[in-house]
Every structure is written in C-alpha cells, then in structure tokens.
Amino acid sequence: MSGDQKYKEEEEGPLQIVAYMFAGLAMMLNIRLSYSAAPFALLRFKLPENLFSVFVRTTSSSLELWCLFTMLLVNIIDTGSKLLFKHGVIKPPAGTADGVPNDTDNNKSKSLKLLTIIYPSIVTMWTYSYEILKHGEHNDRILRFGTSQAWDAYDTIRNTSVTFNANLNAGSGGTGFESNGSITITVTKGGDKFTELGNASPNVEIKLSTAGSSIKKCDKDGGQPQDFTNGTVSTLDKDTKLYIQATGSISKPSGAGEVTIKAILTVTSSGQSLGNTGLSLRGDPSKDPSSDGLTGTITPTGNSKVTIQDGGNIDLTNDALKALKLLTKNAVTLTKDSFASKATIKVTGYDFKSLTVPTSQNLQIYISGGTIKMYNEKGQLEELKTNTGLKAGTKLSLNATGQITEPPANNAHVNLAGTIVVTNKEQQQMGSSLTFNVGPNRSGVTGTLTLKDETGPPKHVKITSSNLTISKEAYTTIQMASDTTSSSFTIGSVTNIKYPNTNPNTTIPNITTVILETVTKENTPTNRTP
C-alpha cells in the first residue's frame, strides 16, 4: 500500500480477523500433530509407546478445549460488540476522537474483553481440567481432540508390536546372500495366555504362513517397493532394500496368539540372489540387546513374485522372549457393584507342581481368614473400612490363610498374599464382599471374599469365610508358568513396583500401572526396566 492507504497496526479489517482465526486453527493443528507423532518418535528410540500419552493425555483435552472455547468466545464477543456499537445499542463515551472509549472510562474496551474473554476462558479451562482429574483420564464424557482414547493400565496394553535388529543370511550351501535391518512382530489376536509364554520349555515359536506373505525390493536409489520379476533367482545389488511381510501364529504354546511380521532389510552382499533354500534369521545383540534369543528360518519361493513358503518359523528365547511378553497380559479382578480392581495374588505352602486336578474337578481353596489393609506413600498404615471411598490407583495389601479342599490334599494349609489396585473412576466402597473373576486365558478364576470391619488399631478390613476356585484349564496354564515353583504359584502376576510395607521381612507382590511381565523370583520382587 502507498500514501494514505498504509496499514495501521490497530486496524481490524476482515483480513486480520481471518488471519487470527487461521492462526488459532494452526496452533490447534500443531498440538494435534505433536500428540499424534510422539508415539512413533518414542518407538524409534525403543521407548514405551505410551510414555508420552500417559503424561500428556490428562492435559491435552483441557488445553485444546481451552483453545476452542477461547476462539469461539473471542469471535462471538468481538463480532457482537462491533454490532452493538454499529447499531447504536452502546454509545461511545463523549470526548473521544475516533469513537473508541477512553482508558479512564469504566466501560473501556480492555476491561470489557478481560471480563468477557479472559475470565471465561480460565473458568472453562480449569472446569474441564477438574472433571478430567476427578473422573480419570479415560472419562468418556470429556470431549477429546488429541491422542486417541485408549486404556493404558490395569486391563489392557497399548503396545501391540515389538521390533528387533536382525540379520537374514543364506545358510551353508546357499547363495551367499546377506542382509541386516529390523523385524517387527505385531500381535493381532490373542496374546493373553500370559503365563504360558514362560513355560517349562522357555521359548515361543511362531509358525509362518504363505497366505498374505510377500518379499519386495527397492533399489538403493529409492522409490516404492516393487515385486520381483524373476523370482528367487534375481540378483540383488548391495544396499538394495528388502520389504518382507508375513502372517503367522504362535504355535508354542498352542493357540497363544496370531501375529504379523514386517521386516525392512538392507542387502550387504553383492550380486547374490535370495535362492529357494531357507534363510537364517538371527538377532543382532551388538546393536539391539533385546534381540538376543531371536532365531528362525524364512524360505523364499516364486518364479516371478516372491512369497514365503509355509513352515517357516521364528523362535524367541531369553531377552527376545521377554520383549514379546511385554505385549501380553494376565489379570485377576475383584469387583462388587461399582467397585472395580485388579489383583495379583501369590499362593504358597504346597507343592503345586505335583498337584494334579482331575478333569471333573477344580482347584478349590477355602479362605478361613485374612486382612486387607491400606498403606500411604510413606509406608504408614491408614484407616480402612468396608465403606471407605476408594479411588483409582489406591493400593491395598491382602494377606490370608486357607486350605485346599479340592482335589483331596489332606486339607493342606496355604497362605495368600498380594496387592489389590483400585480401578474404578469415581470413589467407591468395597462393601461386604468382593468377587473374583478373569484369570489365565481371560477366565478360570472365580470365588468370593467375605468382608467385615475390624476395629484395629488401626482399623482395617477383615476377610472371613471365603473361597477361591481355579478351573482345571486355568490351573493347567498356571502349572506351566515360569513363576510356578514347587511351593507357590501366582495369579494375576505382573511386574512389581515399590510398595510401602511396614514389615521389611514381608514380601508383597504388587501391580503396576502398565502390565508388563511375571514375577520370576519366588521371594524377592524383581524390578524390571522395559
């Protein structure tokens, strides 16, 4: 612009209003993209996918709602005030040169905007923040614009895939083909037979299927992956990229889950072909310690396009097996009406490896007595009653004694010790009883804890005549678990967390906010880093 048409900073024309709107939308979009991309960035550096979302999710909704309502209020108030001035509903104060209220006037513009925009925005933001904090980050009634709603704790796992560094090379007598890169195993179905993944034969075997499989290549110059044209005899230059896709199932233990396999490999040999004999898959612990224990065989086939023959396999032991176990889950619930919780309970005092449960029977434990107590973060006992309101995340300590009533075991006495973690969104009471449910393979554990108040001191909840029943199928699964010993087994076994206990000689298995893997030592909790 030139002359008298120069733009004045204080002018608010249509273009500037539109610019403000787009600036606000751009800010919201930037926030949205940041939240969406964060899990992928974390996975790139082999960090837990939900590390960012757990931290941010409780504030993302309130932040974005604050932006949305602020923009809405700004536009409504700004447009409305202009219309009021324009049509004479509000008269500009006398003594102004351009119709703008003086700073000394009680109805000055800045005060009007402060009262009608800033204050309502603050109220809106903290009102929604309060609701999120009150009801938990997974409150369905809170509108969300950021990360997708998902359960991060207690009964599901966000992570469904694990990636390893690996080498894929021709075996002895093969073509001399060599490559290295990464392979990703994604659990698409099942994966909940948690205890079976650490059975007496400590490895998991994945059988590969030709259905839906493919091997494609991409020249080192880049471009989209292309199908082979001459099949497995095609020679491959060094630095050629290979893209492998396959489906399979966990065959050991049987029926434990279905998986998909994706691998991106860089050819390190020169002028060699894939061949139609088995290629040896090996983890590369020098680059990725978690790949220790990854082995397998992939056999290419095809005269034009290349696929994978049936019968290929991937085995996981040691650290690779531990990484796969991060994707699985096992939980036992204790519920009553609106009260919900997850528990891990260790039963000791009998040779469970040798205890045989007949087909027509279950493992039944009569619980003669016990206690449920609550500790604070300093390890001090707090008062607990059956009508105490408990919120999500509250941890309770369970200790009880009982005897095996079925199958006949001479009424052998056992001890039960564990941790209960409350999962209900709003404060709820335990009441006079809690019901067992779920268990290995997502079923198989039933029973009831009968509760009453104990005067203490301090006041706590007393367990009276109760029962715990584990089905034949669930007990068979438990017997194969790596943490089942000649004197103990665990249901709902998960990684331990630091839990306050006034008696340093007593070990209480605990539950963590992200279910990871079993307790493998009988007496001492093992703290693991995923």
C-alpha atoms as one frame of an Amber mdcrd trajectory, in Angstrom:
protein
   0.000   0.000   0.000   1.153   3.593  -0.563   0.338   7.108   0.573  -2.587
   7.426   2.944  -3.518   3.764   2.465  -0.684   2.497   4.663  -1.781  -0.275
   7.021  -2.269   0.751  10.641  -1.458  -1.804  13.305  -4.587  -1.117  15.339
  -6.970  -1.537  12.442  -9.032  -4.729  12.437 -10.211  -5.390   8.937 -11.722
  -8.620   7.611  -8.305  -9.895   6.540  -6.873  -9.538  10.031  -9.853 -11.299
  11.596  -9.436 -14.223   9.199  -5.702 -14.271   9.954  -6.424 -14.573  13.670
  -8.799 -17.468  13.028  -6.288 -19.354  10.895  -3.535 -18.697  13.433  -5.651
 -20.291  16.139  -6.523 -23.258  13.957  -2.858 -23.686  13.046  -1.936 -23.739
  16.713  -4.520 -26.435  17.441  -3.386 -28.474  14.442   0.223 -28.229  15.568
  -0.725 -29.508  19.021  -2.734 -32.343  17.473   0.119 -33.395  15.190   2.606
 -33.273  18.058   0.485 -35.617  20.156  -0.076 -37.981  17.232   3.567 -38.174
  16.169   5.037 -38.573  19.645   4.468 -42.363  19.971   6.257 -43.006  16.689
   9.208 -40.894  17.800   9.388 -42.821  21.058   9.253 -46.173  19.284  12.071
 -45.012  17.010  14.292 -44.835  20.098  12.833 -48.061  21.562  10.952 -46.320
  24.355   7.457 -47.320  25.513   4.859 -46.052  23.058   2.585 -44.689  25.758
   5.301 -42.819  27.676   4.240 -39.509  26.152   0.496 -40.110  26.075   0.243
 -41.077  29.735   1.941 -37.810  30.700   0.046 -35.579  28.278  -3.410 -37.085
  27.982  -4.725 -35.590  31.210  -3.874 -32.076  29.986  -4.331 -32.345  26.226
  -8.113 -32.294  26.339  -8.317 -29.289  28.634  -5.681 -27.423  26.615  -7.405
 -27.983  23.305 -10.858 -27.287  24.692  -9.462 -24.093  26.156  -8.202 -23.076
  22.712 -11.511 -23.964  21.085 -13.732 -22.124  23.527 -11.370 -19.156  23.633
 -11.564 -18.794  19.854 -15.331 -19.159  19.947 -15.745 -16.607  22.726 -13.351
 -14.157  21.071 -15.246 -14.217  17.797 -18.681 -14.009  19.428 -17.762 -11.165
  21.777 -15.738  -9.265  19.179 -18.405  -9.500  16.491 -21.201  -8.805  18.964
 -19.555  -5.709  20.429 -18.934  -4.289  16.967 -22.572  -4.824  16.024 -23.704
  -3.171  19.253 -21.544  -0.115  18.568 -22.536  -0.062  14.907 -26.280  -0.084
  15.556 -26.083   2.361  18.422 -27.050  -0.024  21.197 -23.869   1.016  23.008
 -22.947   4.667  22.653 -19.261   5.625  22.532 -18.360   7.822  25.519 -18.179
  11.519  24.834 -14.834  13.201  24.297 -13.289  10.607  22.012 -11.879  11.455
  18.639 -12.353   8.101  16.928 -15.240   6.569  18.824 -13.023   4.320  20.945
 -13.703   4.501  24.697 -11.140   6.367  26.822  -8.890   4.379  29.106 -10.397
   6.332  32.006 -13.922   5.125  31.187 -15.426   2.331  33.234 -16.595   0.591
  30.059 -13.213   0.689  28.377 -12.575  -1.922  25.714  -9.739  -3.717  27.503
 -11.791  -4.203  30.645 -14.703  -5.450  28.566 -12.525  -8.046  26.822 -10.897
  -9.069  30.106 -14.264  -9.727  31.706 -15.901 -11.391  28.710 -12.997 -13.367
  27.203 -10.068 -13.982  29.555 -12.003 -14.802  32.712 -14.480 -17.171  30.988
 -11.537 -18.879  29.273  -9.812 -19.506  32.587 -13.018 -20.843  34.117 -13.608
 -23.077  31.079 -10.084 -24.496  31.146  -9.991 -25.361  34.823 -13.558 -26.641
  34.878 -12.666 -29.261  32.281  -9.329 -29.965  33.939 -11.146 -30.624  37.191
 -13.550 -33.040  35.510 -10.659 -34.949  33.936  -8.787 -35.167  37.231 -11.961
 -36.109  39.078 -13.158 -38.847  36.753  -9.814 -40.027  35.416  -8.153 -39.547
  32.067 -10.434 -42.111  30.418 -13.678 -40.321  31.227 -15.955 -40.892  28.250
 -17.864 -37.705  28.974 -14.892 -35.497  28.229 -14.619 -34.477  24.574 -11.193
 -35.245  23.096  -9.256 -33.761  20.216  -5.733 -35.017  20.933  -4.435 -38.534
  21.291  -6.851 -41.355  20.644  -8.646 -42.629  23.700  -7.084 -45.833  24.953
  -6.591 -47.719  28.181  -3.009 -47.589  29.358  -3.275 -49.571  32.526  -4.742
 -52.355  34.579  -6.645 -54.383  31.966  -5.143 -53.710  28.552  -1.824 -52.920
  26.956  -1.359 -50.166  24.389   1.754 -51.695  22.816   0.967 -54.453  20.308
   4.286 -54.788  18.485   7.956 -55.241  19.238  10.884 -54.513  16.909  14.280
 -56.239  16.826  17.511 -55.632  14.948  18.280 -58.782  12.963  20.342 -60.389
  10.199  18.862 -62.519   7.412  21.516 -64.558   5.639  21.735 -67.618   3.412
  22.717 -70.770   5.259  25.589 -73.072   4.439  25.317 -74.245   0.839  23.164
 -71.249  -0.036  23.768 -68.390  -2.445  25.876 -66.260  -0.132  23.068 -63.719
   0.310  23.450 -61.485   3.390  21.375 -58.637   4.826  20.607 -56.813   8.052
  17.907 -54.498   9.342  14.857 -54.665  11.580  11.947 -57.054  12.038   8.676
 -56.137  13.751   6.376 -58.712  15.350   2.817 -57.487  15.918   0.291 -59.413
  17.994  -3.008 -59.167  16.099  -5.120 -61.641  18.049  -4.816 -63.344  21.386
  -1.579 -62.825  23.237  -3.423 -63.131  26.525  -2.102 -66.571  27.535   0.439
 -64.682  29.528   1.695 -67.344  31.898   2.170 -69.879  29.096   4.819 -67.718
  27.455   7.260 -68.703  30.166   6.527 -72.401  30.484   8.888 -75.263  31.273
  10.338 -75.122  27.745  11.297 -71.445  27.842  10.784 -70.425  24.236   7.984
 -69.234  21.989   7.719 -70.473  18.412   5.925 -68.610  15.629   4.922 -70.574
  12.529   4.833 -68.516   9.328   2.178 -68.860   6.624   2.424 -68.177   2.902
  -1.013 -66.530   2.949  -0.591 -62.780   2.580   3.189 -63.005   2.526   5.458
 -61.108   0.160   9.064 -60.091  -0.370   9.585 -56.895  -2.353  12.663 -54.918
  -3.239  13.593 -51.300  -3.668  16.758 -50.184  -5.436  19.290 -48.226  -3.438
  18.321 -45.143  -5.468  14.957 -45.118  -3.699  11.379 -45.323  -4.886   8.455
 -47.564  -3.999   8.980 -51.266  -3.194   8.445 -53.398  -6.288   7.695 -57.088
  -6.794  10.441 -59.329  -8.089  10.116 -60.204 -11.785  12.476 -63.189 -11.987
  11.671 -64.775  -8.656  14.221 -66.025  -6.188  16.999 -66.194  -8.813  17.077
 -62.393  -9.247  20.471 -60.999  -8.292  20.495 -58.201  -5.759  22.940 -55.316
  -5.611  24.462 -54.175  -2.370  22.312 -51.639  -0.444  19.099 -52.877  -2.088
  16.197 -52.619   0.352  14.001 -55.662   1.001  10.492 -55.402   2.428   9.125
 -58.613   3.924   5.556 -59.179   5.093   4.120 -62.383   6.534   1.471 -63.704
   8.871   1.782 -66.446  11.423   0.604 -67.866  14.695   2.233 -68.674  17.999
   2.427 -72.458  17.770   4.254 -72.927  21.048   2.384 -72.601  23.317  -0.503
 -73.703  21.116  -3.127 -71.095  20.308  -1.416 -68.312  22.251  -1.936 -65.691
  19.530  -1.704 -64.628  15.914   0.963 -62.276  14.602   2.094 -60.353  11.562
   5.736 -59.996  10.595   7.227 -56.981   8.845  10.918 -56.625   8.096  12.968
 -53.924   6.387  16.406 -55.199   5.429  19.403 -53.781   3.604  21.353 -56.187
   1.383  25.028 -56.298   2.411  26.199 -58.893  -0.129  26.705 -58.052  -3.812
  25.357 -59.884  -6.859  23.725 -62.687  -4.881  20.142 -63.952  -5.115  17.738
 -64.954  -2.367  17.652 -68.547  -3.554  14.925 -71.005  -2.663  16.537 -72.523
   0.418  15.948 -71.416   3.966  17.419 -68.060   5.007  18.710 -67.913   8.557
  17.202 -65.204  10.780  19.302 -64.119  13.752  19.041 -61.297  16.228  21.849
 -58.746  16.397  22.593 -58.218  20.118  25.540 -55.941  19.307  23.071 -53.348
  18.010  19.978 -54.390  19.960  20.423 -56.326  23.237  16.717 -57.202  23.290
  17.196 -59.290  20.118  19.303 -61.847  22.000  17.427 -65.118  21.565  15.759
 -64.279  18.235  16.285 -67.052  15.664  14.341 -68.533  12.779  14.134 -69.610
   9.172  12.422 -67.863   6.262  12.266 -69.679   2.923  11.576 -67.571  -0.208
   9.654 -69.088  -3.112   8.382 -67.960  -6.505   9.405 -67.763 -10.162   8.185
 -64.191 -10.636   6.787 -62.601  -7.494   8.449 -63.810  -4.309   6.497 -65.035
  -1.284   7.338 -67.096   1.796   6.871 -70.849   1.994   4.663 -72.383   4.664
   6.555 -73.885   7.551   8.986 -71.064   8.211   9.476 -70.304  11.866  10.680
 -67.687  14.310  11.837 -68.706  17.796  12.176 -66.373  20.752  14.087 -67.085
  23.949  15.994 -65.064  26.554  15.679 -61.286  26.091  13.683 -61.620  22.868
  11.072 -63.665  24.726  10.944 -61.060  27.484  10.286 -58.386  24.866   7.405
 -60.410  23.429   5.979 -60.963  26.891   5.664 -57.197  27.237   2.754 -57.444
  24.795   0.767 -59.965  26.787  -1.395 -59.691  29.833  -2.948 -61.635  32.649
  -5.154 -60.175  35.336  -7.480 -61.156  38.121 -10.290 -58.800  39.087 -12.044
 -58.201  42.392 -15.336 -56.394  41.897 -18.645 -55.570  43.561 -21.309 -53.302
  42.043 -19.451 -50.101  41.031 -16.232 -51.056  42.823 -13.573 -52.409  40.443
  -9.993 -53.517  40.996  -7.214 -55.703  39.671  -5.205 -58.018  41.876  -2.088
 -60.143  41.915  -2.101 -62.935  44.477   0.649 -65.381  45.365  -0.362 -68.709
  46.915   2.333 -70.544  48.893   2.672 -73.578  51.143   2.176 -76.614  48.881
   3.898 -78.485  46.044   1.706 -77.176  43.217   3.926 -78.645  40.511   2.892
 -82.121  41.585  -0.727 -81.345  42.487  -2.970 -82.934  39.845  -6.504 -81.634
  39.326  -8.792 -84.287  37.761 -10.832 -83.334  34.697 -14.095 -83.268  36.620
 -12.725 -81.125  39.466 -11.304 -77.670  40.138  -8.658 -76.350  42.485 -10.651
 -75.019  45.423  -9.188 -73.093  48.337 -11.247 -72.311  51.425 -10.033 -68.999
  52.887 -10.556 -69.144  56.635  -9.386 -65.636  57.444  -7.221 -62.709  56.482
  -6.882 -58.948  56.225  -6.994 -56.149  53.668  -5.017 -53.078  54.707  -4.144
 -49.745  53.143  -0.763 -48.032  53.298   0.111 -44.478  52.379   3.150 -43.444
  50.337   5.271 -43.251  53.494   4.593 -46.871  54.369   2.243 -45.999  57.199
  -1.000 -47.859  57.774  -4.132 -45.855  57.134  -7.631 -46.486  58.368  -9.661
 -48.687  56.015 -13.289 -49.771  56.330 -15.712 -51.526  54.018 -17.455 -48.188
  53.438 -14.257 -46.191  52.797 -14.392 -44.383  49.455 -11.512 -45.626  47.286
 -10.389 -44.043  44.031  -8.421 -45.349  41.049  -4.789 -46.122  41.832  -5.314
 -46.865  45.527  -3.227 -49.897  46.526  -4.368 -52.364  49.154  -2.405 -55.201
  50.778  -4.060 -58.630  51.067  -2.901 -61.396  53.407  -4.921 -64.526  54.150
  -4.711 -68.174  55.150  -6.711 -71.144  53.921  -6.683 -74.780  52.944  -7.071
 -76.834  49.769 -10.457 -78.560  49.786 -10.420 -79.892  46.196  -8.792 -82.052
  44.919  -8.118 -84.046  48.094  -4.816 -82.809  49.514  -5.262 -83.693  53.186
  -6.672 -80.187  53.701  -3.217 -78.743  53.090  -2.835 -75.249  54.515  -1.787
 -72.404  52.201  -1.032 -68.701  52.520  -2.240 -65.988  50.152  -0.513 -62.622
  49.806  -0.976 -59.955  47.200  -1.915 -56.479  46.158  -5.231 -55.024  45.042
  -5.208 -51.908  42.854  -8.464 -49.964  42.615  -9.524 -49.134  39.035 -12.996
 -47.572  39.369 -13.102 -43.988  38.068 -15.048 -42.433  40.919 -14.703 -43.170
  44.614 -16.435 -46.425  45.500 -16.740 -48.659  48.546 -15.672 -52.295  48.743
 -18.782 -53.269  50.643 -19.342 -56.577  52.395 -17.936 -58.830  49.647 -15.747
 -58.894  46.540 -15.989 -61.339  43.632 -13.029 -62.948  41.824 -13.103 -63.102
  38.027 -10.947 -63.437  34.878  -7.578 -65.199  35.364  -5.264 -67.085  32.945
  -6.583 -67.180  29.385  -9.006 -64.406  30.434 -11.094 -66.803  32.531 -10.921
 -69.605  35.045 -10.682 -67.808  38.402 -13.852 -67.387  40.468 -14.750 -67.018
  44.116 -15.807 -64.535  46.765 -14.127 -62.649  49.599 -16.484 -62.014  52.517
 -15.518 -58.797  54.305 -16.263 -57.044  57.568 -14.749 -54.159  59.512 -12.047
 -54.786  62.111 -11.635 -52.197  64.858  -7.840 -52.415  64.789  -5.872 -50.429
  65.645  -5.608 -49.246  63.018  -8.995 -50.021  61.546  -8.836 -52.396  58.583
 -10.969 -54.884  56.663 -11.133 -58.476  57.849 -11.630 -61.452  55.498 -13.880
 -64.187  56.869 -15.152 -67.478  55.424 -14.366 -67.103  51.714 -13.436 -69.227
  48.723 -11.214 -69.197  45.654 -11.846 -71.568  42.723  -9.451 -72.115  39.800
 -10.722 -74.238  36.921  -8.854 -77.293  35.646  -7.914 -75.453  32.409  -6.697
 -72.332  34.199  -4.694 -74.372  36.697  -3.009 -76.292  33.862  -1.897 -72.941
  32.462  -0.662 -71.824  35.871   1.359 -75.021  36.343   3.332 -74.263  33.157
   4.151 -70.709  34.228   7.775 -69.850  34.863   6.917 -68.338  38.247   5.183
 -71.510  39.462   7.509 -73.382  41.800   7.290 -76.476  43.966   5.877 -74.298
  46.736   3.995 -71.401  45.107   2.032 -70.054  42.155   0.801 -66.590  41.202
  -2.429 -65.436  39.593  -2.599 -62.008  38.015   1.187 -61.914  38.029   2.688
 -58.648  36.823   5.790 -56.561  37.306   6.386 -55.311  40.827   6.552 -51.699
  41.854   7.920 -50.206  45.041   5.165 -50.656  47.574   5.270 -49.424  51.169
   5.344 -52.131  53.790   5.938 -51.609  57.474   7.468 -55.082  57.827  10.736
 -55.201  55.828  10.817 -59.014  56.056   7.490 -59.436  54.300   7.302 -59.533
  50.523   4.068 -58.434  48.865   3.721 -58.856  45.103   2.454 -55.680  43.522
   0.755 -54.414  40.426   1.997 -51.612  38.174   0.086 -49.082  36.117   1.351
 -50.706  32.928   1.169 -54.509  32.991   4.498 -55.871  31.844   5.665 -59.347
  32.870   5.590 -62.017  35.541   7.361 -62.132  38.847  10.033 -64.733  38.268
  11.653 -64.987  41.676   9.898 -66.756  44.480  10.723 -64.496  47.396  12.237
 -61.240  46.198  10.375 -58.875  43.848  12.236 -58.258  40.615  12.139 -54.708
  39.310  12.446 -54.755  35.536  13.110 -51.984  33.079  11.081 -52.397  29.833
